[in-house]
Amino acid sequence: MQLAAGHADRFRAALGPTTHLLRDLIDDAAAAGVVDVDDSRVATALVQQTVMYSWFGNRLLANPDRRVDAEATWTFCRRALGA
């Protein structure tokens, strides 16, 4: 998170390939009728932000029982995409 705050250009460059891959996957899934999104750019940003914040938020919780696991995060994202 410090990289994002202090070096936004480097952070964007580091995430760029992952962002493009995720957008391509969402575009392909939408074209195949597997997901229902109005704007793949917005859907990509929301999925990426949800996953990243979930990961970051889990690092702040002292009680491991309160953490949201990866499976729950991806299930939420799939449902949000209409899959």
C-alpha positions as CSV (number, residue, x, y, z in Angstrom):
1,M,0.0,0.0,0.0
2,Q,2.9,2.3,0.6
3,L,3.9,1.9,-3.1
4,A,0.4,2.9,-4.2
5,A,0.5,6.0,-2.0
6,G,4.0,7.2,-2.7
7,H,4.7,5.9,-6.2
8,A,1.4,5.7,-8.1
9,D,3.0,5.4,-11.5
10,R,5.1,2.4,-10.4
11,F,2.0,0.8,-8.7
12,R,-0.1,1.2,-11.9
13,A,2.8,-0.3,-14.0
14,A,3.1,-3.2,-11.6
15,L,-0.7,-3.9,-11.7
16,G,-1.1,-3.2,-15.4
17,P,-0.6,-6.8,-16.7
18,T,-2.9,-8.3,-14.1
19,T,-5.5,-5.7,-14.8
20,H,-5.4,-6.3,-18.5
21,L,-5.6,-10.1,-18.0
22,L,-8.6,-9.8,-15.7
23,R,-10.4,-7.4,-18.1
24,D,-9.7,-9.8,-21.0
25,L,-11.1,-12.7,-18.9
26,I,-14.2,-10.7,-18.0
27,D,-14.7,-9.6,-21.7
28,D,-14.4,-13.2,-22.9
29,A,-16.8,-14.5,-20.2
30,A,-19.3,-11.7,-21.1
31,A,-19.0,-12.6,-24.8
32,A,-19.6,-16.2,-24.0
33,G,-22.7,-15.3,-21.9
34,V,-21.1,-16.6,-18.7
35,V,-21.2,-13.3,-16.8
36,D,-23.5,-10.3,-17.1
37,V,-21.7,-7.0,-16.9
38,D,-22.6,-3.6,-18.4
39,D,-19.0,-2.2,-18.5
40,S,-16.1,-4.6,-18.3
41,R,-13.7,-1.8,-17.3
42,V,-15.9,-1.0,-14.2
43,A,-16.3,-4.7,-13.4
44,T,-12.6,-5.2,-13.6
45,A,-11.9,-2.4,-11.3
46,L,-14.4,-3.5,-8.8
47,V,-13.2,-7.1,-8.8
48,Q,-9.6,-6.1,-8.5
49,Q,-10.4,-3.6,-5.7
50,T,-12.5,-6.2,-3.8
51,V,-9.8,-8.8,-4.0
52,M,-7.0,-6.4,-3.0
53,Y,-8.8,-4.8,-0.2
54,S,-9.9,-8.2,1.2
55,W,-6.2,-9.3,1.2
56,F,-5.1,-6.1,2.8
57,G,-7.9,-6.1,5.4
58,N,-7.1,-9.6,6.4
59,R,-3.6,-8.4,7.3
60,L,-5.1,-6.0,9.8
61,L,-7.2,-8.5,11.7
62,A,-5.6,-10.0,14.8
63,N,-8.2,-12.7,15.1
64,P,-7.8,-15.2,12.2
65,D,-11.4,-16.4,12.6
66,R,-12.6,-12.9,11.4
67,R,-10.6,-13.1,8.2
68,V,-12.4,-13.5,4.9
69,D,-10.8,-16.4,3.0
70,A,-10.0,-16.3,-0.8
71,E,-12.9,-18.7,-1.6
72,A,-15.5,-16.4,0.0
73,T,-14.0,-13.4,-1.8
74,W,-14.1,-15.1,-5.2
75,T,-17.6,-16.5,-4.6
76,F,-18.7,-12.9,-3.9
77,C,-17.1,-11.6,-7.0
78,R,-18.5,-14.4,-9.2
79,R,-22.0,-13.6,-7.9
80,A,-21.5,-9.9,-8.4
81,L,-20.6,-10.6,-12.1
82,G,-23.8,-12.6,-12.5
83,A,-22.0,-15.9,-12.9
